[in-house]
Amino acid sequence: MDNLVLFEERQVRRVWHEADQKWYFSIQDVLEILTGSADVKQYVKKLKGRDPELSANWGTICTLVAMTAADGKTRKVQAAHAESLLRLIQSVPSTKAEPFKRWLARVGYERLQEIENPELAARRMREIYRQKGYSEAWIEKRMRGIAVRDELTDEWKRRGIKEQTDYAILTAEISKATFGMTPKEYRDYKALTRPGDNLRDHMNDLELIFTMLGEASTTEIARNTDAQGFPRNRQAAREGGRIAGNARKELEKKSGRRVSTRENYVETPERQKRLQDAQEDV
């Protein structure tokens, strides 16, 4: 069921791509729901005829992805990730597509406001975390952690780190030295099975603090040693993570408790009940 989403009580197939960390949705399923067309291939031809720009960029918007059909067989179907799918919906002259178009217009306007005033983006993010039930203290640490992470990635860019795979490797080095686990191992430790779950959104206060310490230390070391290129920044990442790891071990020794926990913020019935009880107490 993780590969299906519901829209107006009808199923839309999707597949998670590890390479670019995105969901790809069946174009056929979406268009059948929005248009009621019995022949989606012909509908797409008409759609591209009305929208030359869509037609010219169809190869970028659409890709073939293997998905399971209703008969249980796997076939390659036309699919698009969320951004491309929304571009496609913009060209659909259907009343059912109008809510998406209005939503796109609103999100676009909000994004322009946030570019002009970045503080608005921070406010919006805080409100999203509040709605998910996070405490104000946790939100403050999470927001600070985002700023620390941004500072680190900006430093890496200035020092010649360009490939996403390199960013992932350097991040894994910091995490391994800080917690004894790579991000993937940490996700498994916390039983985060849903693709796209952000590990840091499932950390407690101390986990966030030591993550920040590892990344802030790495930034400081890379800057002060003028680390250039991948090998030297990898060494800085190990050293920065080691500083946080040593501090974590010292705290665990004094407190008698592990910093890393299996606790997560996955929305389960039990967690929803705890949040509801807490709200009632307030």
PECORSUL-V522088 format. One record per pair of residues at least 4 apart in sequence whose C-alpha atoms are under 7 Angstrom apart, sorted by sequence separation. I is the first residue (numbers start at 1). J is the second residue. D is the distance in whole Angstrom. If there is no record, write none. Layout:
i->I j->J d->D
i->I j->J d->D
//
This chain:
i->6 j->10 d->5
i->7 j->11 d->6
i->17 j->21 d->6
i->26 j->30 d->7
i->27 j->31 d->6
i->28 j->32 d->6
i->29 j->33 d->6
i->30 j->34 d->6
i->31 j->35 d->6
i->32 j->36 d->5
i->39 j->43 d->6
i->40 j->44 d->6
i->41 j->45 d->6
i->42 j->46 d->6
i->43 j->47 d->6
i->44 j->48 d->6
i->45 j->49 d->6
i->46 j->50 d->6
i->47 j->51 d->6
i->48 j->52 d->6
i->51 j->55 d->6
i->52 j->56 d->6
i->53 j->57 d->6
i->54 j->58 d->6
i->57 j->61 d->6
i->58 j->62 d->6
i->59 j->63 d->7
i->68 j->72 d->6
i->69 j->73 d->6
i->80 j->84 d->6
i->81 j->85 d->6
i->82 j->86 d->6
i->83 j->87 d->6
i->84 j->88 d->6
i->85 j->89 d->6
i->86 j->90 d->6
i->94 j->98 d->7
i->97 j->101 d->6
i->98 j->102 d->6
i->99 j->103 d->6
i->100 j->104 d->6
i->101 j->105 d->6
i->102 j->106 d->6
i->103 j->107 d->6
i->104 j->108 d->6
i->105 j->109 d->6
i->106 j->110 d->6
i->107 j->111 d->6
i->108 j->112 d->6
i->109 j->113 d->6
i->110 j->114 d->6
i->111 j->115 d->6
i->112 j->116 d->6
i->113 j->117 d->6
i->114 j->118 d->5
i->118 j->122 d->7
i->119 j->123 d->6
i->120 j->124 d->6
i->121 j->125 d->6
i->122 j->126 d->6
i->123 j->127 d->6
i->124 j->128 d->6
i->125 j->129 d->6
i->126 j->130 d->6
i->127 j->131 d->6
i->128 j->132 d->6
i->129 j->133 d->7
i->130 j->134 d->5
i->134 j->138 d->6
i->135 j->139 d->6
i->136 j->140 d->6
i->137 j->141 d->7
i->138 j->142 d->6
i->139 j->143 d->6
i->140 j->144 d->6
i->141 j->145 d->6
i->142 j->146 d->6
i->143 j->147 d->7
i->144 j->148 d->6
i->145 j->149 d->6
i->146 j->150 d->6
i->147 j->151 d->6
i->148 j->152 d->6
i->149 j->153 d->6
i->150 j->154 d->6
i->151 j->155 d->6
i->152 j->156 d->6
i->153 j->157 d->6
i->154 j->158 d->6
i->155 j->159 d->6
i->156 j->160 d->6
i->157 j->161 d->5
i->163 j->167 d->7
i->164 j->168 d->6
i->165 j->169 d->6
i->166 j->170 d->6
i->167 j->171 d->6
i->168 j->172 d->6
i->169 j->173 d->6
i->170 j->174 d->7
i->171 j->175 d->6
i->172 j->176 d->6
i->173 j->177 d->6
i->174 j->178 d->6
i->175 j->179 d->6
i->176 j->180 d->4
i->181 j->185 d->5
i->182 j->186 d->6
i->183 j->187 d->6
i->184 j->188 d->6
i->185 j->189 d->6
i->186 j->190 d->6
i->187 j->191 d->6
i->188 j->192 d->6
i->199 j->203 d->7
i->203 j->207 d->6
i->204 j->208 d->6
i->205 j->209 d->6
i->206 j->210 d->6
i->207 j->211 d->6
i->208 j->212 d->6
i->209 j->213 d->6
i->210 j->214 d->6
i->211 j->215 d->6
i->212 j->216 d->6
i->213 j->217 d->6
i->214 j->218 d->6
i->215 j->219 d->6
i->216 j->220 d->6
i->217 j->221 d->6
i->218 j->222 d->6
i->219 j->223 d->6
i->220 j->224 d->6
i->221 j->225 d->6
i->222 j->226 d->6
i->223 j->227 d->7
i->228 j->232 d->6
i->229 j->233 d->6
i->230 j->234 d->6
i->231 j->235 d->6
i->232 j->236 d->6
i->233 j->237 d->6
i->234 j->238 d->6
i->235 j->239 d->6
i->236 j->240 d->6
i->237 j->241 d->6
i->238 j->242 d->6
i->239 j->243 d->6
i->240 j->244 d->7
i->241 j->245 d->6
i->242 j->246 d->6
i->243 j->247 d->6
i->244 j->248 d->6
i->245 j->249 d->6
i->246 j->250 d->6
i->247 j->251 d->6
i->248 j->252 d->6
i->249 j->253 d->6
i->250 j->254 d->6
i->251 j->255 d->6
i->252 j->256 d->5
i->267 j->271 d->6
i->268 j->272 d->6
i->269 j->273 d->6
i->270 j->274 d->6
i->271 j->275 d->6
i->272 j->276 d->6
i->273 j->277 d->6
i->274 j->278 d->6
i->275 j->279 d->6
i->276 j->280 d->6
i->277 j->281 d->6
i->278 j->282 d->6
i->6 j->11 d->5
i->17 j->22 d->6
i->32 j->37 d->5
i->68 j->73 d->6
i->69 j->74 d->6
i->80 j->85 d->5
i->92 j->97 d->7
i->129 j->134 d->6
i->130 j->135 d->7
i->134 j->139 d->7
i->156 j->161 d->5
i->157 j->162 d->6
i->161 j->166 d->7
i->175 j->180 d->7
i->176 j->181 d->4
i->181 j->186 d->6
i->187 j->192 d->5
i->192 j->197 d->7
i->203 j->208 d->6
i->222 j->227 d->5
i->227 j->232 d->5
i->228 j->233 d->7
i->252 j->257 d->5
i->267 j->272 d->7
i->5 j->11 d->6
i->6 j->12 d->6
i->16 j->22 d->6
i->17 j->23 d->6
i->48 j->54 d->6
i->68 j->74 d->4
i->69 j->75 d->7
i->114 j->120 d->5
i->175 j->181 d->6
i->176 j->182 d->5
i->227 j->233 d->6
i->252 j->258 d->5
i->4 j->11 d->6
i->5 j->12 d->5
i->16 j->23 d->4
i->48 j->55 d->5
i->67 j->74 d->5
i->68 j->75 d->6
i->114 j->121 d->5
i->175 j->182 d->5
i->252 j->259 d->7
i->4 j->12 d->6
i->5 j->13 d->7
i->15 j->23 d->6
i->16 j->24 d->6
i->32 j->40 d->7
i->66 j->74 d->6
i->67 j->75 d->6
i->89 j->97 d->6
i->175 j->183 d->6
i->4 j->13 d->5
i->14 j->23 d->6
i->15 j->24 d->5
i->31 j->40 d->7
i->66 j->75 d->5
i->67 j->76 d->6
i->3 j->13 d->6
i->4 j->14 d->6
i->14 j->24 d->5
i->15 j->25 d->7
i->66 j->76 d->4
i->67 j->77 d->7
i->129 j->139 d->7
i->172 j->182 d->5
i->3 j->14 d->5
i->14 j->25 d->4
i->65 j->76 d->5
i->66 j->77 d->6
i->90 j->101 d->6
i->172 j->183 d->6
i->222 j->233 d->6
i->248 j->259 d->7
i->3 j->15 d->6
i->13 j->25 d->6
i->14 j->26 d->6
i->28 j->40 d->6
i->64 j->76 d->6
i->65 j->77 d->5
i->187 j->199 d->6
i->12 j->25 d->7
i->13 j->26 d->5
i->64 j->77 d->5
i->65 j->78 d->6
i->126 j->139 d->7
i->12 j->26 d->7
i->64 j->78 d->5
i->65 j->79 d->6
i->222 j->236 d->6
i->63 j->78 d->6
i->64 j->79 d->6
i->221 j->236 d->6
i->13 j->29 d->7
i->62 j->78 d->6
i->63 j->79 d->5
i->12 j->29 d->5
i->62 j->79 d->6
i->63 j->80 d->6
i->12 j->30 d->6
i->62 j->80 d->5
i->218 j->236 d->6
i->61 j->80 d->6
i->218 j->237 d->5
i->221 j->240 d->7
i->218 j->239 d->7
i->218 j->240 d->4
i->61 j->84 d->5
i->217 j->240 d->5
i->218 j->241 d->7
i->215 j->240 d->7
i->214 j->240 d->5
i->214 j->241 d->4
i->214 j->243 d->7
i->214 j->244 d->5
i->213 j->244 d->6
i->210 j->244 d->6
i->178 j->214 d->6
i->174 j->214 d->6
i->26 j->77 d->7
i->27 j->78 d->6
i->26 j->78 d->6
i->27 j->79 d->5
i->207 j->259 d->6
i->26 j->79 d->5
i->27 j->80 d->7
i->206 j->259 d->6
i->207 j->260 d->6
i->25 j->79 d->5
i->26 j->80 d->7
i->24 j->79 d->6
i->25 j->80 d->5
i->24 j->80 d->5
i->25 j->81 d->6
i->24 j->81 d->4
i->23 j->81 d->6
i->22 j->81 d->7
i->35 j->94 d->6
i->34 j->94 d->7
i->177 j->238 d->6
i->203 j->264 d->7
i->34 j->96 d->5
i->202 j->264 d->5
i->34 j->97 d->6
i->145 j->208 d->7
i->152 j->215 d->7
i->174 j->237 d->5
i->178 j->241 d->5
i->202 j->265 d->5
i->148 j->212 d->6
i->155 j->219 d->7
i->170 j->234 d->6
i->173 j->237 d->6
i->174 j->238 d->6
i->177 j->241 d->5
i->178 j->242 d->6
i->173 j->238 d->6
i->177 j->242 d->5
i->142 j->208 d->7
i->149 j->215 d->7
i->174 j->240 d->7
i->175 j->241 d->6
i->178 j->244 d->5
i->179 j->245 d->6
i->138 j->205 d->6
i->141 j->208 d->7
i->145 j->212 d->6
i->148 j->215 d->7
i->152 j->219 d->5
i->170 j->237 d->6
i->174 j->241 d->4
i->178 j->245 d->4
i->148 j->216 d->6
i->159 j->227 d->7
i->160 j->228 d->6
i->161 j->229 d->6
i->177 j->245 d->6
i->159 j->228 d->5
i->160 j->229 d->5
i->161 j->230 d->6
i->159 j->229 d->6
i->190 j->262 d->5
i->189 j->262 d->6
i->190 j->263 d->6
i->190 j->264 d->6
i->133 j->275 d->7
i->21 j->196 d->7
//
